Amino acid sequence: MAQKESSSVLRQIPSGVWVLGFVSMLMDISSEMVHSLLPMFMVIVLGTSAFTVGIIEGLAESTALIVKVFSGALSDYLGKRKGLAVFGYALGALTKPLFAVASGTGIVITARLLDRVGKGIRGAPRDALVADITPSHIRGAAFGLRQSLDTVGAFTGPLIAVGLMLLWSNDFRSIFWVAVVPGLLAVALLLFGVREPERHVGEPRTNPIRRENLNRLGSPYWWVVIIGAVFTLARFSEAFLVLRAQQSGVAMALVPLVMVAMNLVYAASAYPFGKLSDRMSHSTLLAAGLVVLIAADLVLVSGNHWTTMLAGVALWGIHMGMTQGLLATMVADTAPADLRGTAYGVFNLVSGLAMLFASGVAGWLWDRHGAATTFLGGAAFAGIALVGLLTRLGRFTSK
């Protein structure tokens, strides 16, 4: 019966959501072929410190999230989302060759920031487009499906990177060149495979970030923004999972498998938890996600053996599957339809600032006190966040 119900929900999800999911999958294959190797490339080939890795990752991710404010607001003003998404995906694809030719940290920073600017440009319009074309009663399942397909790319990319590292004797630069191909395929699929809803005739254009429009984003929405920032502070950049894997004694070519394992679990759990979020308290599910994140951090602290590391990484992936699509659904549920792009942009601006701070602190702790202290710090902050969330459990209704 449950299997029949699941099949029925999948059939109700619009074809555009499926296409956007496959677009995300192809771009994640491209990006993760680079990102799964980049921390090692910077530390081993370019000689950078863990603190520098943390700052670069924090700057990159926060740049993407900050840019979403402007792209989201612009998509609301224009009433068009697809064009911005195409431009963002194209920019991401065309930055990959810069990693291949990088001779120093400066070029890596430039490439990483431009790549994340592309992500920022496409992210909010794409998420708003998913919300626009999906009926509200299956929105959690739709975001879960898109996130799941996205995450298939996130583990396929590192898997391809591992195979090519073994085949080409740790030739980082050649692999970065190959990463261009799936990125360009993603752009082509989006360009020809997605149609967005027409803007209603006669609908006036207004500045989405004017005070009177922002005032329409009520307290339930701002509570979601606060929750998103707290979750980002508790979960720093995944680059530190790669560095932790390197400490476990695994051969360098196999280190990207840590991202394969994390994203495999993430992909498998995102859709089921997304569908579950359509039927249960969002606050309860978020609290459970924090518990799983605390468990992941503590397992990663407990030992350097590769089996312990994989267990912690798997828990990290479950946490991501429980919370990331859910937060996107909560933004859609609490924001007016004509301000969804802006709502996603503001949400990600706040989360971006939190990501910059969290990754910098994580890198500093790693350099000064070691990996265990970094993950203990993450667990402590997640515990504080859990206490704060539990005090609000039952007061916030997102249904």
NULUMGU-293010 format. One record per atom (N, C-alpha, C): z, y, x. Coordinates in steps of 0.02 Angstrom, whole numbers, padded with zeros to 5 digits, always signed. Layout:
N
ZYX
...
***
This chain:
399
+00000-00060+00042
+00000+00000+00000
+00000+00063+00043
+00044+00062+00095
+00048+00119+00140
-00018+00130+00177
-00051+00074+00196
-00114+00078+00231
-00168+00109+00186
-00167+00089+00121
-00215+00116+00073
-00204+00191+00063
-00140+00211+00060
-00123+00282+00052
-00147+00322+00112
-00136+00294+00173
-00157+00328+00234
-00233+00337+00235
-00270+00285+00215
-00342+00288+00213
-00365+00342+00163
-00330+00347+00106
-00347+00397+00056
-00338+00468+00083
-00284+00479+00119
-00271+00546+00148
-00325+00563+00199
-00344+00515+00242
-00396+00527+00292
-00462+00546+00260
-00479+00514+00203
-00542+00529+00168
-00541+00599+00138
-00482+00624+00122
-00477+00691+00092
-00483+00747+00144
-00472+00731+00206
-00475+00783+00258
-00547+00806+00267
-00562+00871+00262
-00630+00897+00267
-00665+00877+00332
-00731+00869+00328
-00770+00849+00387
-00764+00901+00444
-00756+00965+00425
-00750+01016+00476
-00689+01007+00519
-00634+00981+00491
-00574+00968+00529
-00587+00912+00580
-00624+00860+00558
-00642+00806+00605
-00684+00833+00663
-00734+00875+00647
-00776+00902+00700
-00735+00945+00748
-00691+00988+00720
-00649+01028+00764
-00604+00985+00807
-00582+00928+00780
-00543+00881+00820
-00582+00853+00878
-00645+00834+00866
-00687+00807+00920
-00706+00861+00971
-00714+00922+00948
-00726+00978+00994
-00666+00987+01040
-00606+00986+01010
-00545+00991+01050
-00540+00933+01100
-00559+00873+01077
-00555+00814+01120
-00599+00822+01181
-00662+00844+01171
-00707+00852+01228
-00683+00906+01277
-00657+00962+01249
-00633+01014+01294
-00570+00992+01331
-00528+00952+01298
-00469+00928+01333
-00486+00877+01387
-00538+00837+01376
-00562+00793+01430
-00580+00835+01491
-00618+00889+01479
-00639+00933+01533
-00579+00965+01568
-00534+00994+01527
-00478+01030+01555
-00429+00985+01592
-00414+00926+01562
-00364+00882+01593
-00390+00846+01654
-00456+00838+01661
-00483+00813+01724
-00464+00859+01781
-00460+00924+01766
-00440+00973+01816
-00364+00979+01820
-00331+00988+01762
-00260+01004+01762
-00216+00947+01786
-00238+00885+01775
-00198+00828+01797
-00197+00822+01873
-00247+00851+01906
-00251+00849+01979
-00229+00915+02011
-00229+00969+01972
-00219+01035+02001
-00152+01045+02037
-00095+01022+02008
-00033+01030+02046
-00035+00998+02115
-00062+00936+02119
-00069+00903+02185
-00118+00940+02229
-00174+00963+02201
-00224+01000+02239
-00194+01062+02271
-00153+01098+02231
-00122+01159+02257
-00070+01144+02310
-00028+01093+02300
+00026+01078+02347
-00001+01045+02410
-00046+00995+02402
-00069+00955+02459
-00127+00988+02497
-00177+01012+02459
-00237+01040+02491
-00227+01114+02509
-00199+01153+02463
-00193+01225+02475
-00125+01246+02503
-00075+01199+02503
-00011+01212+02534
+00035+01259+02496
+00030+01261+02430
+00074+01305+02390
+00140+01271+02375
+00190+01310+02356
+00257+01284+02341
+00263+01265+02267
+00315+01227+02250
+00327+01210+02180
+00341+01272+02138
+00375+01321+02168
+00388+01384+02132
+00323+01419+02114
+00275+01421+02162
+00210+01452+02150
+00173+01414+02095
+00176+01347+02097
+00144+01307+02044
+00173+01326+01976
+00240+01332+01973
+00272+01350+01911
+00250+01419+01886
+00246+01468+01932
+00226+01535+01912
+00153+01535+01888
+00109+01501+01925
+00038+01498+01904
+00032+01466+01836
+00067+01410+01827
+00063+01376+01762
+00091+01420+01706
+00147+01452+01720
+00176+01496+01670
+00131+01554+01653
+00101+01586+01705
+00055+01641+01693
-00006+01618+01654
-00032+01559+01672
-00092+01533+01639
-00079+01520+01565
-00027+01483+01551
-00014+01465+01481
+00007+01526+01440
+00046+01571+01469
+00066+01630+01432
+00007+01676+01420
-00040+01679+01467
-00101+01719+01457
-00139+01694+01397
-00147+01628+01392
-00183+01599+01335
-00149+01617+01270
-00083+01612+01269
-00046+01624+01207
-00047+01698+01188
-00045+01742+01238
-00046+01814+01224
-00114+01835+01198
-00168+01809+01228
-00236+01827+01205
-00246+01807+01132
-00211+01754+01110
-00219+01732+01041
-00200+01786+00990
-00156+01831+01009
-00138+01886+00963
-00200+01925+00944
-00239+01944+00995
-00297+01987+00983
-00355+01948+00951
-00367+01887+00973
-00421+01848+00943
-00404+01830+00871
-00341+01815+00858
-00321+01798+00789
-00328+01858+00743
-00305+01916+00766
-00311+01977+00726
-00384+01995+00715
-00426+01988+00767
-00497+02004+00760
-00531+01957+00710
-00512+01893+00711
-00542+01846+00663
-00521+01863+00592
-00460+01889+00582
-00439+01911+00516
-00479+01972+00494
-00489+02019+00539
-00524+02081+00523
-00597+02067+00505
-00630+02025+00546
-00700+02009+00535
-00711+01960+00477
-00658+01922+00462
-00667+01869+00413
-00709+01812+00440
-00717+01810+00506
-00757+01758+00539
-00716+01729+00596
-00715+01664+00600
-00675+01630+00652
-00719+01593+00702
-00775+01565+00679
-00814+01519+00721
-00842+01552+00783
-00869+01613+00777
-00899+01646+00834
-00850+01655+00892
-00790+01676+00875
-00739+01684+00927
-00721+01618+00959
-00717+01566+00917
-00700+01499+00943
-00754+01475+00991
-00818+01486+00974
-00873+01465+01018
-00869+01502+01085
-00856+01567+01083
-00851+01606+01145
-00793+01581+01188
-00736+01566+01156
-00678+01542+01193
-00691+01475+01226
-00722+01429+01190
-00737+01364+01220
-00789+01371+01276
-00839+01415+01268
-00889+01424+01320
-00857+01452+01384
-00811+01500+01376
-00778+01528+01435
-00738+01474+01471
-00703+01432+01433
-00665+01377+01464
-00710+01330+01503
-00768+01314+01475
-00814+01267+01509
-00842+01297+01573
-00857+01362+01572
-00891+01393+01629
-00844+01412+01686
-00778+01406+01676
-00732+01420+01731
-00720+01360+01776
-00738+01301+01753
-00723+01240+01792
-00753+01240+01862
-00814+01266+01873
-00840+01267+01942
-00798+01307+01991
-00760+01357+01966
-00718+01396+02012
-00665+01354+02045
-00638+01304+02009
-00589+01260+02039
-00621+01219+02096
-00684+01199+02085
-00718+01158+02135
-00731+01196+02200
-00740+01262+02197
-00756+01300+02258
-00695+01336+02286
-00636+01328+02254
-00577+01366+02275
-00556+01349+02346
-00547+01401+02387
-00524+01391+02456
-00454+01418+02467
-00426+01449+02414
-00359+01476+02419
-00328+01485+02350
-00264+01503+02350
-00228+01509+02287
-00256+01563+02243
-00284+01617+02272
-00311+01672+02233
-00366+01650+02186
-00413+01609+02210
-00468+01585+02168
-00441+01539+02114
-00392+01497+02131
-00362+01453+02081
-00329+01493+02026
-00293+01546+02045
-00261+01588+01994
-00314+01620+01949
-00367+01646+01980
-00421+01677+01941
-00452+01628+01892
-00468+01568+01917
-00499+01517+01875
-00452+01495+01819
-00389+01485+01837
-00339+01462+01788
-00330+01514+01733
-00326+01578+01752
-00316+01630+01703
-00377+01638+01658
-00438+01637+01687
-00498+01642+01646
-00504+01583+01598
-00487+01524+01623
-00489+01464+01581
-00441+01472+01522
-00382+01498+01536
-00333+01506+01482
-00349+01565+01437
-00384+01616+01462
-00409+01669+01418
-00456+01638+01366
-00499+01593+01390
-00543+01558+01344
-00505+01519+01292
-00451+01485+01314
-00409+01449+01267
-00377+01496+01217
-00355+01554+01242
-00324+01603+01197
-00372+01630+01146
-00434+01642+01167
-00484+01669+01120
-00499+01619+01065
-00502+01555+01081
-00522+01506+01031
-00464+01480+00989
-00403+01482+01016
-00347+01446+00985
-00329+01469+00915
-00314+01534+00907
-00292+01559+00842
-00347+01555+00789
-00410+01576+00805
-00463+01568+00755
-00475+01496+00735
-00471+01450+00783
-00480+01379+00766
-00425+01354+00720
-00362+01369+00736
-00307+01346+00693
-00311+01378+00624
-00329+01442+00621
-00337+01475+00556
-00395+01444+00518
-00448+01423+00552
-00505+01391+00520
-00485+01324+00489
-00443+01286+00526
-00418+01222+00499
-00379+01236+00434
-00335+01286+00436
-00296+01303+00376
-00341+01327+00319
-00394+01365+00335
-00439+01392+00285
-00476+01337+00246
-00495+01284+00281
-00539+01234+00250
-00501+01173+00224
-00434+01173+00232
-00394+01115+00212
-00350+01130+00152
-00350+01087+00100
-00303+01096+00044
-00231+01093+00069
-00188+01133+00039
-00119+01141+00063
-00079+01076+00062
-00093+01030+00014
-00052+00970+00008
-00065+00919+00063
-00119+00927+00102
-00132+00881+00158
-00138+00920+00224
-00111+00981+00225
-00118+01023+00285
-00083+00993+00345
-00023+00964+00335
+00011+00932+00391
-00029+00876+00421
-00060+00834+00377
-00102+00779+00401
-00163+00805+00438
-00193+00861+00413
-00253+00889+00446
-00236+00915+00516
-00181+00952+00522
-00161+00977+00588
-00141+00918+00633
-00109+00868+00605
-00092+00809+00645
-00153+00773+00670
-00205+00767+00627
-00267+00734+00648
-00302+00773+00703
-00308+00840+00694
-00340+00880+00746
-00303+00875+00812
-00235+00877+00807
-00195+00873+00867
-00201+00804+00900
-00206+00752+00858
-00213+00684+00884
-00279+00676+00922
-00335+00700+00893
-00399+00695+00927
-00399+00738+00990
-00369+00797+00987
-00361+00839+01046
-00326+00801+01101
-00274+00764+01082
-00233+00729+01132
-00267+00667+01158
-00313+00637+01119
-00355+00583+01147
-00392+00609+01208
-00418+00670+01203
-00450+00701+01262
-00401+00713+01318
-00339+00729+01299
-00289+00745+01350
-00268+00684+01390
-00276+00624+01363
-00262+00566+01406
-00326+00535+01434
-00384+00547+01401
-00447+00521+01429
-00466+00559+01492
-00454+00625+01492
-00471+00665+01551
-00436+00642+01615
-00369+00635+01614
-00335+00609+01673
-00357+00538+01691
-00373+00497+01641
-00395+00429+01655
-00461+00429+01693
-00507+00473+01672
-00570+00480+01709
-00556+00507+01779
-00509+00554+01784
-00493+00583+01850
-00466+00529+01897
-00423+00484+01871
-00397+00430+01913
-00453+00385+01938
-00499+00366+01892
-00554+00323+01912
-00597+00355+01965
-00611+00419+01957
-00653+00454+02006
-00616+00466+02072
-00550+00477+02069
-00511+00484+02131
-00514+00419+02171
-00509+00362+02138
-00514+00298+02172
-00584+00285+02198
-00634+00304+02157
-00704+00291+02175
-00727+00336+02231
-00704+00399+02231
-00728+00449+02278
-00676+00468+02331
-00627+00424+02342
-00579+00434+02396
-00544+00502+02393
-00513+00516+02336
-00473+00577+02326
-00512+00642+02336
-00575+00641+02314
-00617+00701+02320
-00605+00746+02259
-00556+00790+02265
-00538+00834+02209
-00597+00876+02185
-00633+00905+02232
-00684+00955+02214
-00741+00924+02174
-00763+00864+02192
-00817+00832+02154
-00797+00818+02082
-00734+00799+02073
-00709+00786+02005
-00707+00850+01964
-00690+00905+01996
-00690+00969+01960
-00761+00988+01937
-00811+00969+01977
-00881+00982+01955
-00899+00939+01894
-00879+00877+01894
-00894+00833+01837
-00863+00859+01773
-00805+00892+01779
-00769+00917+01719
-00809+00968+01679
-00861+00997+01709
-00901+01046+01673
-00938+01014+01614
-00959+00951+01621
-01003+00918+01572
-00971+00912+01503
-00911+00881+01495
-00882+00877+01428
-00866+00945+01398
-00852+00995+01440
-00839+01062+01414
-00900+01091+01380
-00959+01083+01411
-01021+01108+01381
-01038+01069+01317
-01024+01004+01316
-01035+00964+01255
-00992+00989+01197
-00931+01009+01212
-00886+01036+01160
-00915+01098+01129
-00942+01142+01171
-00972+01205+01146
-01031+01189+01099
-01074+01143+01120
-01132+01125+01079
-01112+01096+01012
-01061+01052+01012
-01039+01021+00950
-01011+01072+00901
-00972+01119+00927
-00944+01171+00884
-00999+01216+00856
-01046+01234+00898
-01100+01279+00879
-01142+01251+00821
-01156+01186+00824
-01201+01156+00775
-01167+01113+00723
-01102+01098+00731
-01070+01050+00687
-01020+01077+00638
-01003+01142+00642
-00951+01170+00598
-00979+01229+00558
-00965+01228+00493
-00980+01285+00449
-00914+01312+00423
-00905+01378+00427
-00843+01407+00402
-00852+01435+00332
-00798+01440+00293
-00804+01468+00225
-00829+01539+00227
-00868+01557+00177
-00893+01626+00172
-00837+01673+00151
-00838+01733+00179
-00791+01785+00158
-00810+01808+00088
-00759+01818+00045
-00772+01840-00023
-00806+01908-00024
-00859+01913-00065
-00897+01976-00069
-00852+02032-00094
-00857+02089-00062
-00818+02147-00084
-00747+02149-00057
-00727+02099-00017
-00660+02097+00011
-00655+02151+00066
-00609+02200+00059
-00606+02255+00107
-00580+02232+00176
-00603+02266+00228
-00578+02251+00295
-00521+02300+00310
-00465+02272+00333
-00408+02314+00354
-00384+02290+00421
-00351+02334+00457
-00323+02316+00523
-00265+02268+00512
-00271+02205+00535
-00218+02156+00522
-00152+02173+00554
-00152+02213+00608
-00089+02227+00643
-00060+02295+00624
-00085+02325+00569
-00051+02384+00542
+00017+02365+00515
+00063+02414+00514
+00132+02400+00495
+00136+02368+00425
+00098+02395+00377
+00103+02368+00309
+00079+02295+00305
+00031+02277+00347
+00009+02207+00348
+00060+02163+00382
+00088+02186+00439
+00139+02146+00473
+00201+02137+00430
+00216+02187+00387
+00273+02180+00342
+00264+02125+00291
+00201+02105+00280
+00188+02050+00233
+00206+01982+00264
+00216+01980+00329
+00240+01919+00361
+00316+01917+00353
+00340+01879+00305
+00410+01880+00286
+00457+01843+00333
+00521+01841+00314
+00572+01810+00356
+00560+01736+00370
+00534+01696+00321
+00520+01626+00338
+00471+01620+00397
+00420+01664+00398
+00372+01662+00454
+00407+01680+00520
+00447+01732+00520
+00479+01754+00583
+00529+01702+00607
+00559+01664+00561
+00602+01609+00582
+00562+01555+00618
+00501+01542+00595
+00457+01494+00629
+00440+01520+00699
+00427+01585+00706
+00412+01614+00771
+00471+01603+00819
+00532+01615+00795
+00591+01605+00837
+00597+01531+00858
+00587+01486+00810
+00591+01415+00825
+00539+01396+00879
+00478+01421+00872
+00426+01406+00921
+00444+01429+00991
+00473+01489+00997
+00493+01514+01062
+00549+01472+01093
+00597+01452+01051
+00652+01411+01076
+00627+01344+01101
+00581+01314+01064
+00552+01250+01086
+00515+01257+01152
+00480+01313+01161
+00444+01324+01224
+00492+01333+01283
+00547+01368+01272
+00596+01376+01325
+00626+01309+01346
+00636+01265+01297
+00665+01199+01312
+00616+01151+01343
+00550+01165+01336
+00498+01120+01362
+00452+01160+01408
+00465+01158+01473
+00426+01195+01521
+00359+01161+01534
+00320+01187+01582
+00253+01162+01594
+00252+01087+01613
+00202+01052+01588
+00195+00981+01603
+00173+00968+01674
+00157+01021+01712
+00142+01013+01784
+00201+00980+01820
+00262+00991+01795
+00321+00961+01827
+00327+00886+01814
+00295+00862+01761
+00291+00790+01751
+00248+00758+01805
+00193+00792+01822
+00148+00768+01875
+00185+00767+01942
+00221+00820+01958
+00258+00823+02021
+00313+00771+02023
+00345+00758+01966
+00397+00706+01962
+00366+00637+01975
+00306+00626+01948
+00272+00562+01959
+00256+00552+02033
+00239+00605+02067
+00224+00600+02138
+00285+00577+02178
+00345+00595+02154
+00406+00574+02188
+00423+00500+02177
+00391+00469+02128
+00409+00400+02111
+00377+00348+02158
+00336+00372+02206
+00306+00326+02254
+00239+00299+02232
+00211+00324+02176
+00146+00302+02152
+00092+00331+02198
+00039+00293+02210
-00016+00318+02252
-00044+00382+02222
-00065+00429+02266
-00087+00494+02244
-00142+00490+02191
-00189+00445+02201
-00245+00438+02154
-00222+00417+02084
-00163+00384+02080
-00139+00359+02016
-00091+00406+01981
-00071+00460+02015
-00022+00507+01985
-00045+00535+01918
-00111+00551+01909
-00132+00577+01843
-00119+00530+01785
-00104+00466+01799
-00089+00419+01745
-00027+00440+01706
+00015+00482+01737
+00074+00506+01700
+00052+00547+01640
-00002+00586+01647
-00028+00625+01591
-00064+00580+01542
-00095+00527+01567
-00126+00478+01522
-00073+00448+01476
-00017+00426+01507
+00036+00394+01468
+00066+00443+01417
+00081+00504+01439
+00111+00553+01394
+00065+00568+01335
+00001+00580+01350
-00046+00600+01298
-00067+00541+01254
-00064+00480+01280
-00078+00422+01239
-00024+00416+01184
+00038+00424+01203
+00093+00423+01154
+00087+00482+01107
+00072+00540+01134
+00063+00601+01094
+00008+00591+01041
-00049+00565+01063
-00105+00554+01018
-00088+00505+00963
-00053+00451+00982
-00035+00399+00933
+00015+00423+00881
+00057+00472+00900
+00111+00494+00856
+00095+00557+00816
+00047+00597+00838
+00035+00663+00807
+00015+00657+00734
-00034+00613+00718
-00056+00608+00649
-00002+00578+00603
+00031+00522+00622
+00084+00496+00578
+00139+00546+00565
+00160+00582+00616
+00213+00632+00605
+00187+00691+00566
+00123+00709+00575
+00093+00762+00536
+00092+00744+00462
+00073+00683+00447
+00072+00660+00377
+00143+00657+00349
+00190+00635+00391
+00260+00632+00370
+00287+00702+00353
+00263+00753+00390
+00288+00821+00379
+00268+00848+00311
+00216+00819+00280
+00196+00840+00212
+00245+00815+00159
+00292+00770+00179
+00336+00738+00130
+00410+00745+00145
+00428+00777+00200
+00500+00782+00217
+00517+00852+00243
+00581+00864+00251
+00605+00929+00275
+00579+00943+00345
+00547+01001+00353
+00521+01020+00418
+00578+01031+00468
+00633+01060+00446
+00690+01073+00491
+00719+01008+00517
+00724+00957+00475
+00751+00893+00496
+00707+00862+00549
+00641+00865+00539
+00594+00836+00587
+00596+00874+00654
+00603+00940+00651
+00609+00979+00713
+00673+00961+00751
+00728+00953+00715
+00791+00934+00747
+00784+00866+00781
+00751+00819+00748
+00740+00753+00778
+00697+00759+00841
+00648+00805+00839
+00606+00815+00898
+00645+00841+00957
+00694+00884+00945
+00737+00908+01000
+00780+00853+01028
+00804+00809+00986
+00844+00752+01010
+00802+00709+01057
+00739+00697+01038
+00695+00657+01080
+00680+00692+01146
+00672+00759+01145
+00660+00796+01206
+00720+00792+01253
+00780+00797+01226
+00840+00790+01267
+00842+00721+01300
+00826+00669+01261
+00824+00601+01287
+00773+00595+01343
+00715+00626+01335
+00662+00624+01386
+00687+00655+01451
+00718+00714+01447
+00743+00748+01507
+00795+00705+01543
+00841+00676+01504
+00894+00636+01535
+00867+00573+01568
+00817+00542+01538
+00786+00483+01569
+00751+00504+01634
+00716+00560+01634
+00682+00583+01694
+00730+00601+01750
+00792+00619+01732
+00844+00634+01781
+00872+00570+01811
+00872+00516+01772
+00911+00456+01789
+00886+00416+01848
+00823+00425+01869
+00799+00387+01926
+00728+00406+01945
+00707+00384+02005
+00641+00399+02031
+00592+00342+02022
+00615+00284+02000
+00570+00227+01993
+00516+00241+01942
+00457+00215+01953
+00401+00231+01909
+00412+00208+01837
+00450+00153+01827
+00462+00130+01758
+00507+00179+01720
+00557+00206+01755
+00601+00257+01725
+00561+00319+01709
+00518+00339+01755
+00477+00399+01746
+00431+00391+01685
+00400+00332+01678
+00355+00320+01622
+00393+00321+01555
+00454+00295+01555
+00494+00296+01494
+00509+00368+01472
+00527+00410+01521
+00540+00480+01505
+00477+00516+01481
+00422+00501+01513
+00358+00532+01493
+00338+00510+01423
+00350+00447+01405
+00334+00423+01338
+00375+00459+01286
+00440+00469+01300
+00482+00507+01254
+00458+00579+01247
+00436+00608+01302
+00409+00676+01301
+00349+00678+01254
+00305+00627+01258
+00246+00624+01214
+00265+00618+01141
+00317+00578+01125
+00340+00572+01056
+00365+00639+01030
+00403+00674+01072
+00427+00741+01053
+00368+00787+01036
+00316+00786+01078
+00258+00828+01065
+00225+00810+00999
+00217+00745+00986
+00187+00722+00924
+00227+00742+00863
+00293+00745+00869
+00336+00763+00813
+00334+00837+00797
+00323+00879+00848
+00336+00951+00838
+00275+00997+00840
+00223+00981+00879
+00171+01031+00891
+00127+01043+00829
+00103+00990+00798
+00065+00999+00736
+00108+01027+00680
+00172+01008+00680
+00219+01031+00629
+00228+01107+00633
+00236+01134+00693
+00243+01206+00701
+00180+01243+00677
+00121+01215+00692
+00059+01246+00668
+00056+01246+00592
+00078+01191+00561
+00079+01187+00488
+00128+01238+00459
+00185+01246+00490
+00236+01293+00465
+00210+01365+00468
+00172+01382+00519
+00142+01449+00521
+00094+01459+00462
+00051+01409+00451
+00003+01414+00395
+00039+01419+00328
+00093+01383+00320
+00129+01382+00256
+00166+01447+00242
+00185+01484+00294
+00227+01543+00285
+00190+01609+00292
+00125+01608+00308
+00086+01669+00318
+00034+01677+00263
+00020+01739+00241
-00035+01751+00192
-00101+01726+00220
-00145+01702+00176
-00208+01672+00199
-00250+01721+00239
-00251+01785+00220
-00293+01833+00255
-00262+01858+00320
-00202+01836+00336
-00169+01855+00399
-00154+01795+00443
-00186+01738+00429
-00169+01678+00467
-00187+01684+00541
-00244+01714+00556
-00262+01722+00627
-00211+01764+00663
-00191+01820+00633
-00140+01863+00663
-00073+01826+00669
-00056+01788+00617
+00007+01751+00618
+00009+01701+00676
-00046+01665+00686
-00048+01618+00743
-00045+01656+00809
-00079+01714+00811
-00078+01753+00873
-00009+01778+00892
+00027+01806+00843
+00095+01831+00857
+00141+01774+00876
+00136+01719+00839
+00176+01659+00854
+00166+01638+00927
+00103+01638+00949
+00089+01615+01016
+00103+01667+01069
+00103+01731+01051
+00124+01783+01098
+00197+01772+01118
+00239+01763+01069
+00310+01753+01083
+00321+01688+01122
+00285+01635+01102
+00291+01572+01139
+00264+01579+01210
+00213+01620+01220
+00185+01631+01287
+00234+01663+01334
+00270+01713+01310
+00321+01745+01352
+00376+01695+01369
+00393+01653+01320
+00444+01601+01333
+00419+01551+01385
+00354+01533+01381
+00325+01486+01430
+00327+01514+01500
+00311+01577+01508
+00312+01608+01575
+00382+01605+01604
+00431+01624+01565
+00501+01623+01588
+00523+01552+01605
+00510+01504+01559
+00533+01436+01568
+00502+01403+01630
+00437+01414+01641
+00404+01382+01699
+00427+01413+01765
+00440+01478+01765
+00466+01509+01825
+00535+01483+01843
+00579+01478+01793
+00646+01452+01805
+00643+01379+01827
+00599+01340+01796
+00593+01269+01814
+00571+01261+01887
+00522+01302+01908
+00499+01299+01977
+00553+01321+02026
+00591+01373+02008
+00646+01396+02052
+00699+01342+02059
+00719+01311+02003
+00768+01257+02006
+00743+01199+02048
+00679+01183+02042
+00650+01127+02079
+00654+01141+02155
+00633+01201+02176
+00634+01218+02247
+00704+01223+02275
+00751+01251+02237
+00819+01263+02261
+00865+01203+02254
+00859+01166+02199
+00909+01115+02184
+00879+01045+02169
+00812+01039+02168
+00782+00974+02159
+00759+00961+02088
+00721+00907+02081
+00691+00890+02017
+00743+00875+01963
+00797+00840+01981
+00847+00821+01931
+00876+00882+01897
+00890+00935+01936
+00919+00996+01907
+00870+01029+01859
+00806+01026+01874
+00755+01055+01830
+00758+01022+01761
+00759+00955+01760
+00758+00920+01695
+00827+00925+01661
+00881+00928+01700
+00947+00938+01669
+00950+01006+01635
+00920+01057+01667
+00917+01123+01637
+00879+01122+01571
+00823+01086+01570
+00784+01079+01508
+00824+01046+01453
+00861+00993+01471
+00902+00957+01422
+00957+01002+01395
+00988+01042+01439
+01042+01087+01417
+01016+01139+01368
+00958+01168+01383
+00932+01218+01338
+00909+01187+01271
+00881+01126+01275
+00862+01092+01213
+00923+01078+01170
+00980+01061+01204
+01042+01049+01167
+01067+01112+01132
+01062+01169+01167
+01081+01233+01136
+01036+01248+01077
+00971+01236+01086
+00924+01247+01031
+00939+01202+00971
+00958+01140+00985
+00974+01093+00931
+01034+01117+00891
+01085+01141+00926
+01144+01168+00891
+01125+01226+00847
+01083+01272+00874
+01061+01329+00835
+01021+01308+00774
+00977+01259+00783
+00936+01236+00726
+00978+01202+00673
+01027+01163+00694
+01069+01128+00646
+01110+01176+00604
+01127+01234+00633
+01165+01283+00593
+01122+01313+00537
+01056+01310+00547
+01011+01336+00496
+00981+01282+00451
+00994+01219+00467
+00965+01164+00429
+00986+01169+00356
+00939+01167+00313
+00952+01173+00241
+00944+01244+00215
+00946+01295+00261
+00937+01364+00238
+00864+01383+00236
+00824+01353+00281
+00753+01371+00285
+00712+01318+00249
+00672+01339+00202
+00629+01293+00164
+00557+01311+00179
+00521+01263+00205
+00451+01276+00222
+00403+01243+00174
+00430+01210+00125
+00386+01177+00077
+00363+01226+00024
***
